[in-house]
């Protein structure tokens, strides 16, 4: 194959009849164009069969590289988010709850609230599908290019407590304050002591007007003081920060897990 273009590289010795494919693969590797390196022979063969223009070939290769990079970036975001098994909004049965603010839920999945640093609290009884919605929201946000972190509240507080004892709290807090969207699941299922309540407030306060937080809970706002070591002042301050630029999404109904249980 004749090389139509002459290039020089002062760092390389001149080669006699070099393999153009080997040289191309080396250059593509240096430029980290892995997808183009993988598919270009097939694309060139297909272009020859269909008599495609060089511009068509270039556009096809570049588009494939961009698609591959976007997919890798998405998988990195999903891995960093620590999301549970994938759930989707389409899989959530909107007709099952006795009452659900459907439009509020749909607006949440637009993810526009993230850019505006707004928050939300999803309130409902056990088994109504709150974790399903939170998980699905996490995947949707990742697909829209948002950095996400998902965690159960108890797991976050256990980790932060250990970090505080070990003198590494500042570093541990960044895990939960850096992502654009923090998803906190299952607030209120277990009591939180004074240390945990203070740590929870630190996270919420640090993200106030600088990041979005979505929390699921089985407890109404009036009961949050009981969750946080009977500290109504702290609970009020936390709710104030979450709701100043946010909204509550209250879901009512029975546990979805019990719907198919036969009557006793």
Steps between C-alpha positions, in 0.01 A plus 500: 500500500641836402520769765340805336622743765856554613551567870815542698576420861842614623486251785461198270749334274400469135350157425504324165153401380339535844171321570241781478255311721758453774593866487135606503418275797798644685386855435142422598622341823708810575194718444286258705256446215429141594164469327633629169793259527258212551257572218690687229585192287134400485393859427755532218390171345134602521584840350680334209200276429257791511733751335466738795687830506800560731283748690240228566773270630642768729154594632417135571823441690476817704135435588584148615782630719273760659228239566750264661644775720155608613414142590822458699433827680147384583627172642753691712224724637281201580788322675585813702133544597493161679145443381303183582371268231360702211141624522312721256214745530306299241510196731339697784124440519356850536151352537582296809535771771174641630638848447814618322587845357581365156598832346745573781661161447526552124654845550758345728608266220561796267803561726470875442490548878863388523630796301301728730637331816151407616408208724209266570376271774296194400271406789298183518440175689727198479471306175330774298792520252712787630831318451390396152442864406827612660698232316332575168571870551866420558533312171311770312725771643812303407370468144457878489862558599440576868743382768303296755554324831243258644510372857277388782502758777620246758794397279605861446485583869687185602776590256516862610503402868795269444679773304440751776646262758800436272558869430413476130157661506581784258603252232200273563256791479618582147358169379153633579544873442679489161244322272242721332221269622499318834236229546436404864280197555304379803512793741299419812513121493762496777555756779794737461709601801636849571823444308315361199250786506780757500675322211178481300449872551857571387434322172168675436637841601810461282284419198251782560484719186805321354364153422177304478388247760210256475400306811252217549335458837205328664459783753308824459690823567328538836669181617854587394590629846447147631734361235784735594544420867195707598667813360218706354725800440739302281212330319336835427826647371552200271146510363533875443811451284350212303168672435624855437580398142315171490174319541345206679360212296250317718387153390215320674395137477579144603821305462557382144670189642173390661272547200524137389487346846191281538253605771533318833 
